[in-house]
């Protein structure tokens, strides 16, 4: 590939924490066909495994090491100001996108000047579209619909992957945070990621702020991204579980106050804490490594 593909305008930022061999596979997929124009930044959040040692040797890969875990958004924001290319690919270490699909994402942003961010169809290893590949932004009403409804035609839900996938690119409220190509000027215009999110919901927060500022979000039907999921969180399932609930509470208070009656908020606070507490033992049992 050459600069005409647009890859010379892309920097890749991967936040790694104990992703094991998936980090290497993620990077190898990006550079499998050459891709010398890409700049790949791996920001490591004080991993204790050998994931960095398994990276392929390449001059286009730059490793930044944090002395502690800054979280996903915190790690991005520590290094984002130093990036200078037009587009930033924010990629999970257990996600894989090849160069042809990345070029397609670049073309989508080029065709839509007011698009601040684009992603594609995110699949599991078995080829099924993952939850969160296509979404609506959370609201209290949509969260309740998500919890109570399994209706395949229910458009009130957050997750839209229960509906037929569009056959062409569309504008959408939210995509998967596992793979996001972001226009740098749009990201700078909204102040980047909110580093106060512990983990989870920082992507949805960014989508909401971009759209509030007049940017759009795009989803490409012909781009496929494989996302394993959980590679970095399996070693600390309970911490991630609680962080997810804290992220939800921060998002609701930040974005939903105009449509969220004040009298409901203490009830919601109690429900969020109860849900986290009730589900914690199940999360631990499901994720803990087998006894030897």
N, C-alpha and C positions, 0 to 999 in steps of 0.2 A: 504494500500500500504506500501511497505517497501523500504529500501535503494536500493534494486536491480532495482527499476524502474528508478533510476537516479535522482529522485527529491531532494536527499540530495546534489546534485551538482548544484542546481538552487537557485538563489535569485531573488525575484520579486521586481521590483521598479515601483510604481504607483505614478505619479504626479497628485495631486488633486487640483482643484480649483472650488469650488461651484458645485460639481457634484451631490449634493443632494442624493437621495436614491440609485443612480446607483453605487456609490462607494461601499456601503455595498453589493449590489448584485454581483458586480465584485469579491469581496473578498470571499463571501459566495460560489460562484461557484468554486473557486479554492480549498477551504478547505472542500467542501461538503462530500467527501469520506475519510476524515481523513487528509491525506497529511501532517502529522506532521513533515516531513523532510524539507518542504519548509520554507524558511525565507521570510517574506513579509514586505517590507518597503513602507510605505505610506508617501510621501513627500508632505506636504500641503503648497500651495503658498498663505498663508494668506487668506483663505476662510472666507466668512462672513455668510455662511449658516450652517446648522446642519449636514453636511455630515459626519464629523468625529464621531459625537455622534451616528450615525447609524451603525457604524462598529461593526461586531460581536466581542465578547470578546474572545481573544485567546492570549496565550503567544508567539505565533509565529508571531504576527503582531506588528511591531515597527513603531511608528508614529514620524515623524520629522516635526517640524513646522518652516516655514520661516516667518520672520516678514514683508515681502513684496513679491509681485509676481515676482519671478525670471524668469518666462517663463518656457517652457517645458525643453529645453536643459540646461538652466542655473540651474534649480533645480536638474536635473540628475547629472550634473558635480559637483555640490556642495557636493554630497554624494557618487558618484561613486568610488572615490579613497579608500573609507573605505570598499568596498565590496571585497570579497575574493574567492567566489565560481567560478567554471569553467564557468558557464553560467548565464547570466543575462536576465530575462524576463522583457522587458519594455512594460508595459501594460497601455492603457488608462483606466480611471476610469469608463467609460461607455462601456467597452468591457468585454466579458465573454468567457473564455476558461476553459473547465473542465480538470481534471487531466489526463485522458486517452489521450486527444489530446496533452497536454503538454509533456507527456512521449514520444509521437510520434515525437514531435519536437526535443527532446533530442536525440532520436535514429537517426534522420536525420543528426544532426551535428556529432554524433559519427561515422556515416558511411562515412561522407565526411570531412576528416580532413582539407581541404582547404576552407571549407565553413565557412564564418565568421558570417553569420546571416541566419535565416530561419523564415518563417511565413507560414500561411495556407490560406485557402479560407475564406475571410471575408464576412459575410452575414449581411443583415439588419434584423430587427426583423421579417420581413415578409418572410425571407428565400431567398431573391434575393442576388446574388453576388454584392457587392458594388463596385462602381468606386474606383480605387486605389488598389483593391485587387491584381491585376496583372498589372504591368506597365513597360514602358520603361523610361529611364532617360530623362528629358527634354532637348531639344536643341531648338534654335530659329525655325528651320525648323519643328520640331515636334509640337511645340506650335501652329504654324500657321496651320498645318494639323489638329490639335485637334479643332481649332476654326472653320475651314471652312468645315470639312468633317463629314458626318454621315454614310459614306460607311462602312458597316459591315465587309468588307474584307480589309480595309485600314490598312496596317501594319505600316504606317508612323506615326500613332497617338501615343500619350503617353499612354493613357488608353487602355488596352487590354481586358477588360471584355466584349467588344462587340464581341469577338471571342469565339468559343467554349472552355470551360475549359478543360485543359488536364486531362487525367484519371490517371496519375501517377506523381510522383514528378519530378520537372524540375529545371534547373538552369535558372535564370531570372535576369533582370537588377534591378527591383525594386518591392517591395511588399508594403503592407499597414503598415504605422507607428503606427497603433492602437494596434498591437500586434507583437513584435519582440523578438525572442530568439537570443541573441548575445553571441558569444564566447568571454570571457573576454580578452584572450590574443590578439585576433584580434582588439577588441575595444581599448585596451591599445596601440597596435602597431600604430594606426592611431591618437592617441591623444584624443580619446573619441568624444563626441558630440561637435559641434561648438556652444558655448553658446552665440555667437553674433547674432544668428538668433532670431528675436523677437518671432515668432510663425509661424509654417508651414515651410516646405522645409528643416528643420534640419534633417529629416529622409532621404530625397533624397540626401542631402549633405553627410550623412554618407555612404549611399550605394555607391555613386560615389567614395569616398575616400577609402573605403574597396576594391573596384574592381581595382582602380588604384594601390593599394598596393599588388595586386595579390590574394586577397581573392575572393570567389564567394558568391552569394546570392542564396538561395534555396527556393522553394515554394512547399508545400505539398498538393497534391490534396485531401488527405483523412483526413485532419485536418480542422475543422470548428470552426470559431470564430464569435460570434455575436457582432456587434458593433452598438450601438444606434446612435452615432454621435451627436455632438453639445451640449452635456450635460453641458460642462464647458464653452462654448462660447456663449450660448444663452443670458446670462446676459450682455454681452458686444459685440454685433455683429459688431458694427462699428470699434471698436479697433481691433478685430480679422481680419476684412476685410482689413484694412490698413496694418496690420502686415503681412498678406498673400502676399500682393503686394511687401512689402519691402523684404520679404524672397525670392520671385521670383527674384527680382533685384540682391540681394546678390548672389544667386545661379548662375545666368547667368554670372555675372562678375567673379565669382570664378572658374567656370568649363567650360565655353563655349568660352573663348577668342580665342583659336586656330582655331575654326571653325566659328567665328563670326566677319565678316569684321568690322573694326573700324568705318567706315563711317556710319554703320547702328546703332551704339549704341546710339547716341543722339536721333534718331527717336524712338528706342525702349523705351528709358527713357520717352519720351513724351507720347508714347502710354500706358505705364504702369500706369503713373499718370492719364491720361485721363480715362482709363478703371476703375481705382479705384474710381475716382470722379463720373463718370457716374453711376456706379453700386451702389454707397453708399446709395442713397435714396431708391433704391429697397431693399437693404439688411435691412435697417432700417424698412421699411414698412412690410417686410416679417417676421422679427424676433421680433419686439417690442411686449410686452405683451398687450393683449386686454384691452381697456379702461374700467373702471368700472363706 
